[in-house]
Amino acid sequence: MSVASRTWLRSGVRSASLRAAWHYLPIAIVLLVWQLVVEFDLVDRAFLPSFGETLSALWEMTRNGEIGFNLLVSIYRAFAGLAIGSVIGVAIGLAMATSRRADEFFGPLVATTYSLPKSSLVPLFILWFGIGDVTSILSVVLACLLPVIVSTYHGVQSVPPVIVWSARAMGTPHRLILWRILLPSSLLSILTGVRIALGFCFVLTISVEMIAAKTGIGKLIFLYGENGAYAYMFGGLLAIVVVAYAADRTLLAAMNYLLRWDDSIHAAHVGG
Amino acid sequence: MVERADTPYGPIALAGAGLRYCYPLLLVVVAWELVARGGLVRQLFLPTVTAVLQQFWILLVEGEIVDPLLVSLYRAFAGLMLAVVFGVFIGLLMARSKWAKWALDPLVSFAFPAPKIAFVPIFILWFGIDHLSKILLVAFTCVFPMIVATYHGAVAVSRTVIWSAEAMGTPDGKMLYRIIFPATKPHIFSGVRVTVPVALIIAFTAEMIAGGGGVGAALMFAQRFFQTPTVFVYILIMLATGLILDRVMLRLRHWLIPWHDESA
């Protein structure tokens, strides 16, 4: 990292953009191959629309507002669930790591429900809350909760006791130890859990929309698939894949910024 | 979640510890039964625990638990196998070859965060609604975590070990098979352990969306006819499957890589 990055810094912006182009070239090649394979009729057009057709379908859906509306609905459900799930998850994880009683209560519940596919609860939620935002957001909350609990728990547990003792010796009150010591030192671990939860929030939102919903990008993809409008189906899919990628990269950048003081972020493989 | 230092001895102490561990679960079950019996909600929305147990027995006798479960497990594991084989291969390739890394790294980092479940309609279009589309969707989802786990493991193999092997004239193929692969095995195994629940989740969810047999499809079918006890039975089956498989994976780790004692 060190020598190479210094060389790049010196050689300036032009080579940086060249380097980015070189880095993303394989994606361009794949897209080109996709286009050519369809163009030369190597695959049945009924099964695979070309990249160009997909793009123009996506453009049409963007212009008539179909993509924008459904994407916003899905993003709202995913992020609302992620935010609620993360906050509750950090609270429970923190409680478990600092209190034995909380650990004994939540520990078995977390261990038991961790591997349950949260989408299996969707039929129940539909029965209880009907089809719509509540069902979606609740499923996302449950799915995001567990990875955040586990990573917060492990993060807080691995805070060196010496730091906590020093703070206590200097007369830091309990509440401040929480805010100033435990949470900052476990931030990397917490955010790693949030990053896992970020992946889950899109999966759950789309699953719920495909199982039962009236709106959302998952519903849109599913409808176009059922009606055989495959270019539009691929267009919708492309949109959500790009959104998920952008969200992941944004969180990663935020992590690097928030944790710029933390040496372990360079050791941890967060580049992905 | 934590292994306590004061491990209990003797049957009574052990039973006591088990009870103490399970008390939150028992509490949930008791609360559920009380709410359902107390008439606070209609049976349609929340059946009693006893009704669910009865329904479990009926379904078990009729073979409506074992058969769908076998279908789902077959799909999950066939997909997982494919993902492990391809993931390990691609991961090792990326770790050993600069060109493979260049060509595949942006694709993997782009595809990794994508919600693969959105591909269900495409996989139905290409591979039908039976086993194949589900197996391939599971494989497509699981292959990326397997690639990443293998890659990070293979990159972390100690330089000195590789240099020693090279100094002794180990050819490339043998290097991969005798040095890199065994040293990467713990990482690969951790990857598999993380992906097993993912494989199950994708198999179940794909069945819920697309039908075509399996526990997920049975669950949706029961919901459509408002057979709520059956819905609960299938949810609990999914829960138990995940739990048992995780235990099995832990055992397998001790058996397959006994030298690598990582308590997790």
Interface residues (C-beta under 8 A of the other chain):
Chain A: W22 H23 Y24 P26 I27 V30 F47 M96 D103 E104 F105 F106 G107 P108 L109 V110 A111 T112 T113 Y114 S115 L116 P117 S119 S120 L121 V122 P123 L124 I126 L127 W128 V150 Y153 L198 G199 F202 V203 T205 I206 S207 M210 I211 I217 G218 I221 F222 Y224 G225 E226 Y230 M233 F234 L237 I240 V241 A244 Y245 A247 D248 H269 G272
Chain B: M1 V2 R20 Y21 C22 Y23 P24 L25 V28 L44 F45 W102 A103 L104 D105 P106 L107 S109 F110 A111 F112 P113 A114 P115 K116 I117 A118 F119 V120 P121 I122 I124 L125 W126 V148 H152 P197 L200 I201 F204 T205 M208 I209 G216 L219 M220 A222 Q223 F226 T228 V231 F232 Y234 I235 M238 L239 G242 L243 L245 D246
